[in-house]
Amino acid sequence: MDEESRITREGIRIHIPEDFAGMRKAGALASQILDQVGPMVEPGTTTGALDDFIRSRIEEAGATSATIGYRGYQHASCISVNHVVCHGIPGDKLLRDGDILNIDVTVIVDGWYGDTSRMYVAGRPSIKAQRLIQVTHDSLMKGIEAVRPGATFGDIGHAIQDYAEGHRMSVVRDFCGHGLGRVFHAPPNVLHFGRSGKGPVLEEGMFFTIEPMINLGRPETKVLADDWTAVTRDKSLSAQFEHSIGVTASGFEIFTPSDRFFPTLD
């Protein structure tokens, strides 16, 4: 009898080994698209032009955008600039020298969802912005390093919170990571703060995103009148990185890897 996926009592799907291949393929495309859009991020470019490019690359790959039509959203990416925490809507906004931005892309390939986001810089960032980006990236990696069977989701959140707050930055509480696979969003909610040993226990075959949003100022956010764009209440800079992760027998697999994941400055 073939092995089948199952659902834990917390509603988290446990995938079978064969499912990892589908997630690798979807994750690779999402990550590749973010690699390709990088050279376009420069002062004078509009966020709408970046989104148009992303949409065209998804179509050329024969894949589907998970965000176009999702709850009425009409774009192939979310692009969040400076004090926008997440869900920034692409449009006519011109990037300026020193702007930092998160680009978030989710694609569907053969029914599997690949979801990733990363930071970019238009021109040269301020020292504070550069430090924020570094700490946010490292916070994500601290969270990923906590992933292994027998650990808890609280271990992930604690690792991120401890690192970010240790650098005198704050972790956004209003948004979190999520389960995914053949659906866009599913249990569990992956909090980026918490206590070690708390929350559901990780098992081999769980798929989810880890996507901490870190602020230079306070953690509070508000959603603008468009019902999508979330910004920092104190207008401080915010940054985010996101990977899609699978729990393996010995630890984790990153489905959305890239050697260009972290922005480098010439």
C-alpha positions, -999 to 999 in steps of 0.1 A, spaced: 0 0 0 14 34 -10 22 59 17 -2 88 20 0 122 36 -18 127 69 -30 156 91 -19 161 127 -43 171 154 -32 207 149 -43 205 113 -8 204 99 -3 182 68 25 156 69 37 151 33 52 120 19 88 119 5 77 121 -31 61 155 -24 95 171 -18 102 170 -56 72 191 -64 81 217 -38 117 218 -51 105 226 -86 81 253 -76 105 268 -51 133 268 -77 112 288 -102 101 314 -76 137 319 -65 150 320 -101 125 348 -109 137 368 -80 173 363 -92 163 376 -126 145 407 -114 174 419 -93 193 438 -120 162 459 -127 161 473 -91 177 507 -95 167 543 -90 141 555 -115 125 521 -120 88 518 -110 76 490 -88 50 484 -115 77 477 -141 92 451 -117 59 434 -113 53 434 -151 86 416 -155 78 391 -128 44 384 -144 60 378 -178 86 354 -164 59 334 -147 40 332 -179 70 322 -200 78 294 -176 43 280 -181 35 285 -144 7 304 -126 9 333 -103 -6 324 -69 -14 361 -61 -32 373 -92 -69 369 -83 -61 360 -47 -88 378 -26 -91 403 -55 -53 411 -57 -43 418 -93 -5 416 -93 22 389 -96 42 402 -66 40 422 -35 67 450 -34 72 467 -1 94 498 0 111 513 31 86 515 59 61 492 42 62 459 62 45 437 37 18 434 9 29 466 -8 10 470 -41 32 476 -73 24 507 -92 38 540 -105 61 546 -75 96 555 -87 124 540 -67 149 565 -53 185 561 -44 188 544 -11 154 528 -11 152 493 3 124 469 -9 111 435 -4 98 416 -34 76 386 -26 66 361 -53 45 329 -51 42 306 -81 22 274 -88 40 247 -107 22 214 -113 -1 222 -84 27 230 -59 33 264 -44 67 281 -43 68 311 -20 98 333 -13 108 369 -8 140 389 -3 154 424 1 168 446 -26 185 480 -26 180 508 -52 214 525 -53 232 525 -20 214 522 14 221 541 46 242 523 71 211 518 93 192 502 64 221 480 55 224 468 91 186 461 92 188 440 61 217 420 75 200 414 108 167 404 91 185 379 69 204 364 98 172 362 119 156 341 92 186 318 91 186 315 129 150 304 126 157 279 99 186 264 118 161 255 146 141 233 123 144 196 129 120 168 139 112 170 176 118 207 179 88 230 182 75 260 164 82 280 195 119 272 190 118 288 156 101 319 169 124 322 199 156 319 178 144 348 155 132 370 183 163 365 205 186 374 176 166 404 163 160 419 198 196 413 207 204 438 179 179 463 193 154 457 165 118 445 168 99 416 154 65 423 138 38 403 155 9 410 132 20 387 104 35 353 103 47 324 82 23 296 71 20 261 59 19 255 22 22 227 -4 -7 222 -28 -24 251 -11 -12 287 -7 -19 291 31 -25 263 56 -18 255 92 5 261 110 9 298 117 46 302 120 52 329 145 85 348 144 86 352 182 79 329 211 92 306 238 114 276 233 96 243 237 62 257 230 38 251 201 33 221 179 62 196 175 79 195 141 77 163 121 94 151 90 72 161 60 59 194 73 61 222 47 59 259 57 74 293 52 95 313 76 94 350 68 103 373 96 96 410 93 120 431 114 117 468 121 143 494 131 117 509 154 87 495 172 69 464 161 34 478 156 19 480 121 -12 493 105 -30 484 72 -38 513 48 -71 520 32 -64 497 3 -68 468 27 -34 453 17 -5 476 24 9 472 59 33 499 73 51 505 105 31 528 128 62 548 137 74 550 100 106 532 108 123 510 81 112 474 79 128 444 61 118 408 54 133 376 40 113 344 33 121 308 24 99 278 19 110 250 41 105 212 44 113 192 75 135 163 67 145 133 88 177 150 100 168 187 98 154 209 70 155 215 33 152 250 18 130 248 -13 138 283 -24 176 285 -24 197 311 -43 233 323 -42 218 358 -48 194 357 -19 213 383 1 219 417 -15 255 425 -22 269 460 -28 297 468 -52 
